[in-house]
Amino acid sequence: MNRGDYVRRLSQFAMLLLILVIGAGCAASNSLNDTVKIRPESVTINEDAFLADSMQYDLDGDGQMEMIRMYIYPAPAEAENKPGQYLWHESHQWQLIVNRGEDTYLLYNNHLSGKLKFWIEDRGGSQKAIVLLEEGKGLRLDSFTLNEDHIFERMMNYNQFNSVIVESSTTFK
């Protein structure tokens, strides 16, 4: 093998190694126990979005209430012959937004063929978390806490997309 062939093979090996390292890093992101920081930003809510849920809660213990809102777009249509029941599209854009004073945080902004639920979890003292359950083609459970720098930290607590639940309790059926 001459020097040119050696250099070419070495550069091909280095490129392959780089692709593997980058691929492994991308595959590892957003896995269990990864933390993602969410900073305030400008948020656009679709004009015809449906306000599915809203509540006020003091998430950081400062005595000021944060406003938590969940929007769905396009809005589900109420069934004509069944008041209070809604007709759903194949996929909806769901947005979970928190307002803290002048700051707006977009905690969730995805299309989903399924639904979202959220609740507030008391983690002791003044620390509270928004727990978000995503039910689509699988289950995903994320928690969002507001840290002392007023940045939300998202941690994935559970991700079930490649297995099948074979038994569940009857409590929430």
C-alpha positions in Angstrom: 0.0 0.0 0.0 1.5 3.4 -1.0 1.3 6.5 1.2 -1.7 8.0 -0.7 -3.8 4.8 -0.2 -2.8 4.8 3.5 -3.9 8.5 4.0 -7.1 7.9 2.1 -8.0 4.9 4.2 -7.1 6.7 7.4 -9.3 9.6 6.5 -12.2 7.3 5.7 -11.8 5.6 9.0 -11.7 8.9 10.8 -14.9 10.0 9.0 -16.6 6.7 9.9 -15.6 7.1 13.5 -16.9 10.7 13.6 -20.3 9.6 12.2 -20.5 6.9 14.8 -19.7 9.3 17.6 -22.2 11.9 16.4 -24.8 9.2 15.9 -24.3 7.8 19.4 -24.6 11.3 20.8 -27.8 12.0 19.0 -29.3 8.6 19.9 -28.4 9.2 23.6 -30.0 12.6 23.8 -33.5 13.0 25.2 -33.2 9.6 26.9 -34.2 8.8 30.5 -32.7 11.2 33.0 -31.5 13.7 30.3 -32.4 17.2 31.4 -33.4 19.9 28.8 -33.4 23.5 29.8 -36.3 25.6 28.6 -35.9 29.4 28.6 -38.5 32.1 28.1 -39.4 32.8 24.5 -41.9 34.5 22.2 -44.7 32.0 21.7 -47.3 32.0 18.9 -50.6 30.4 19.6 -52.8 29.5 16.6 -55.7 32.0 16.3 -58.4 29.2 16.3 -56.7 27.0 18.9 -58.9 25.3 21.5 -58.0 26.1 25.2 -58.2 22.5 26.6 -57.1 23.2 30.1 -55.8 26.1 32.3 -54.8 26.6 35.9 -52.8 28.9 38.1 -50.2 27.6 40.5 -47.2 28.9 42.3 -44.5 26.6 40.8 -41.4 28.2 42.4 -42.7 29.2 45.9 -42.3 32.9 45.3 -45.9 33.8 46.2 -46.8 34.6 42.6 -49.0 32.4 40.6 -47.9 31.0 37.2 -50.5 30.5 34.5 -50.5 27.1 32.9 -52.4 26.6 29.6 -52.8 23.8 27.2 -54.0 24.4 23.6 -55.0 22.1 20.8 -55.0 23.0 17.1 -57.1 22.4 15.1 -59.8 22.6 17.7 -61.8 19.4 18.1 -65.5 19.8 17.0 -68.3 19.1 19.4 -70.4 16.2 18.1 -73.9 17.4 17.0 -75.8 14.5 18.5 -73.7 14.1 21.6 -73.2 17.4 23.5 -70.0 17.4 25.5 -68.3 14.9 23.3 -65.7 15.9 20.7 -64.7 14.7 17.2 -60.9 14.5 16.8 -58.7 14.8 13.7 -55.9 12.2 13.0 -53.3 14.6 14.6 -53.4 17.8 16.6 -50.8 20.3 17.5 -50.6 20.4 21.3 -49.0 23.3 23.2 -48.3 23.5 26.9 -47.5 27.1 27.9 -46.5 28.6 31.2 -46.6 32.4 31.9 -44.5 33.7 34.8 -45.0 37.4 35.0 -43.8 38.7 31.6 -42.0 35.5 30.7 -43.6 32.8 28.5 -42.3 29.2 28.4 -43.2 26.7 25.7 -42.9 23.4 27.5 -44.6 21.3 24.8 -45.2 22.0 21.1 -45.8 18.9 19.0 -48.3 17.1 16.7 -49.7 14.1 18.4 -52.1 11.4 17.4 -53.3 11.0 21.0 -53.7 13.2 24.0 -51.8 15.0 26.7 -52.6 15.2 30.4 -50.8 17.2 33.1 -50.9 17.6 36.8 -48.9 19.4 39.5 -46.6 17.3 41.7 -45.4 18.5 45.2 -41.7 17.6 45.5 -41.4 18.9 49.0 -40.9 22.4 50.3 -41.6 25.0 47.7 -40.5 22.9 44.7 -43.4 21.8 42.5 -43.3 20.2 39.0 -45.6 20.0 36.1 -45.9 16.3 35.1 -47.0 15.8 31.5 -48.3 12.4 30.2 -48.2 12.0 26.5 -50.4 9.2 25.2 -49.9 8.6 21.5 -48.3 5.6 19.8 -46.7 4.9 23.2 -46.5 6.6 26.6 -44.1 9.3 27.7 -43.9 11.0 31.1 -42.0 14.2 31.5 -41.6 16.5 34.4 -40.9 20.2 34.3 -39.4 22.1 37.3 -38.7 25.8 37.5 -35.1 26.3 38.9 -33.7 29.2 40.9 -32.6 30.9 37.6 -36.2 30.9 36.4 -35.5 28.3 33.7 -37.6 25.2 33.3 -35.8 21.9 33.4 -37.5 19.0 31.6 -36.7 15.5 32.6 -38.1 12.4 30.9 -39.2 10.1 33.6 -40.7 7.3 31.4 -40.7 6.4 27.7 -42.6 3.4 26.5 -42.7 3.2 22.7 -41.1 -0.2 21.9 -43.0 -2.5 24.3 -46.7 -3.4 24.9 -48.5 -2.9 28.1 -50.2 -6.3 28.8 -52.1 -5.5 31.9 -53.3 -2.3 33.6 -55.2 -1.4 36.7 -59.0 -0.8 36.4 -58.8 2.5 38.2 -58.6 4.8 35.2 -60.3 2.8 32.4 
